[in-house]
Amino acid sequence: PPEKFRNLSLTQPANKAAGLAAVKEAMAHLSREMGVGKGLRLIGKMNQQDGFDCSGCAWPDPEDHRSSLGEYCENGAKALAEEATDAKVDPAFFRTHSVEELSLWPDFELGKAGRITQPMILRKGSSNYEPISWEDAFARIGQQLKSLNSPDESIFYTSGRTSNEAAFMYQLLVRAYGTNNLPDCSNMCHESSGTALSATLGIGKGSVKLEDLYIADVIVVMGQNPGTNHPRMLSALKKCKEHGGTIIDINPLKEAGMQRFVDPQSPMEVLKGGTQIADMHLPVRINGDVALLKGTLRLLWDMEQQSPGKVFDMPFIQANTLDFEAFLADVKQTDVAVCERESGISRAQMEKVARILARKTKIVFCWAMGLTQHVNAVANIQEIVNLLLVRGAIGKPGAGTCPVRGHSNVQGDRTMGIYEKPAEKFLASLDARFGIH
C-alpha cells in the first residue's frame, strides 16, 4: 500500500558489514522466535561437528577449526529463528484467515506466522484450509497418482534442504512409481554452472575446497553479494587478505561487505573498524560479464605476445586442454573497444585486472546467481573456465572454480539421484538393486 512508502528518507549507503550490529540483530531474532535460552542452545550447535548444518546457505565449514563462539552469521541466525520458532499456525489460524487473505500477505509475514502443525487441505469450493489426518493425506496423494494416465504427468519437486537419506528415498519412490520428473532448486539457480563445468572440466561442481581460498593469490568474486547472501564467506576472504591475496569484486553495485568486514569475534577488528576486503571494484554493466572476460583474455594474449611463455601457461594448455587453436582464433578477433562498450568497464581497468592475473597462478573465481540467471549463463561460466585454463589455474592448491550455492545439500541431492537426466549407470544400479524396470 502507498502509505507504507511514506516518510522514507535517503541515507548514505553502508560501507562495512557485520560487527556488533549483526550480533545484536541475530540475538533479537532468536529471542523473538524462541526465547534467549533456547536460541543460544540451538545456535551453539549450528555448523559444529556434533551439530547441524545451517539452512541459510551452502558455505562450507572449516575442517580444522570451528569457532566455539559461533560458526554462523546473521542470516544463519535468522534462518534458524524461522525454522525453530515456537510460533505455530494451527487449524484455528486457517479458519480465521482465508486463502484469498493470505495471498495478499508478504512472504515475510507468512513466514513469521509460524510453523504448520499438521496436514491441511483446501477442499473444492472452500475459501479456507481445513485439517486432515496423515492417513487421509497419504491416501489422497496415492489416489491422485494412480488416476494419472502416465507417471510422467506428475512432477516431484524438492530442494537442497533435504538430507542425503531423504533425497535417496524420495527419488527411489519416484522412480519406482515410473518417472524421472525430479526437478529441484538447482534447476533454478546453478543449473548453468553444472552444465558449463561438466562440458569444460568434466565435473559439474566446484574444484576448490574452503582452504584453497585462504591461500589463493587472487580471488575474483563475480555476480555475487557475499555480505548479503553468504556472510560467512567474508571470513574466508579476510584470511586471503591476511595471506597477502588480492580480491577483485565484479558487480554492478558496490556492496558494503566487499568494502569492509568487521569480524564480530575479534575485539581488535571491532575497535579498528574492520578489514578492507576488495582491492578493486568493477561496476560491470548487467550481463556484461562475457564482454569483460573476453576483453581481459585478449589483453592477456597481447601480454603473452610481448613476453612469450610468461602469461599463457603453454605446457599446461598443451597437456590438459583441447581446441586451443579455435579458442585462440576467437580471442584474436576480440575487439577490446567493443568489450569496453558492452561491459561498461574501461580498457584501463581491464588492463589492471590482466596485469594482476598475469602475475599470479593461484587464482580462484567465485560466482553465484548474478552470472547464472541469464539466457547466456552457460557462456558466462565457460569464459571463466577459459581464463583459468590459460593461466593453468585449475587442479592445484589455491586455484580453481567456486560456484557458491544457496542450500547446503544441493550437490548431495544430485548425488543421491534427484535429477531429471540421470546417468544410465546410476539407473542400471537402481534396477539391479531394487528391481525397478
Sequence and secondary structure as in RCSB ss.txt:
>XXXX:A:sequence
PPEKFRNLSLTQPANKAAGLAAVKEAMAHLSREMGVGKGLRLIGKMNQQDGFDCSGCAWPDPEDHRSSLGEYCEN
GAKALAEEATDAKVDPAFFRTHSVEELSLWPDFELGKAGRITQPMILRKGSSNYEPISWEDAFARIGQQLKSLNS
PDESIFYTSGRTSNEAAFMYQLLVRAYGTNNLPDCSNMCHESSGTALSATLGIGKGSVKLEDLYIADVIVVMGQN
PGTNHPRMLSALKKCKEHGGTIIDINPLKEAGMQRFVDPQSPMEVLKGGTQIADMHLPVRINGDVALLKGTLRLL
WDMEQQSPGKVFDMPFIQANTLDFEAFLADVKQTDVAVCERESGISRAQMEKVARILARKTKIVFCWAMGLTQHV
NAVANIQEIVNLLLVRGAIGKPGAGTCPVRGHSNVQGDRTMGIYEKPAEKFLASLDARFGIH
>XXXX:A:secstr
 GGGGTT         EESHHHHHHHHHHHHHHH HHHHHHHHTTBTSTTSB  SS      SS   TT S  HH
HHHHHHHHS S EE HHHHHHS HHHHTTS HHHHHHH EE S EE  TT SS EE  HHHHHHHHHHHHHHSS 
GGG    B TTS HHHHHHHHHHHHHHT     BGGGGTTHHHHHHHHHHHS SS S  HHHHHH SEEEEES  
HHHH TTHHHHHHHHHHTT EEEEE SS  HHHHEEE TT HHHHHHT EE  SEEE   TT HHHHHHHHHHHH
HHHHHHSTTSSS HHHHHHH S HHHHHHHHHH  HHHHHHHH   HHHHHHHHHHHHH S EEEEE HHHHTST
THHHHHHHHHHHHHHTT SSBTTBEEEE  SSTTHHHHHHTT  SS  HHHHHHHHHHH   
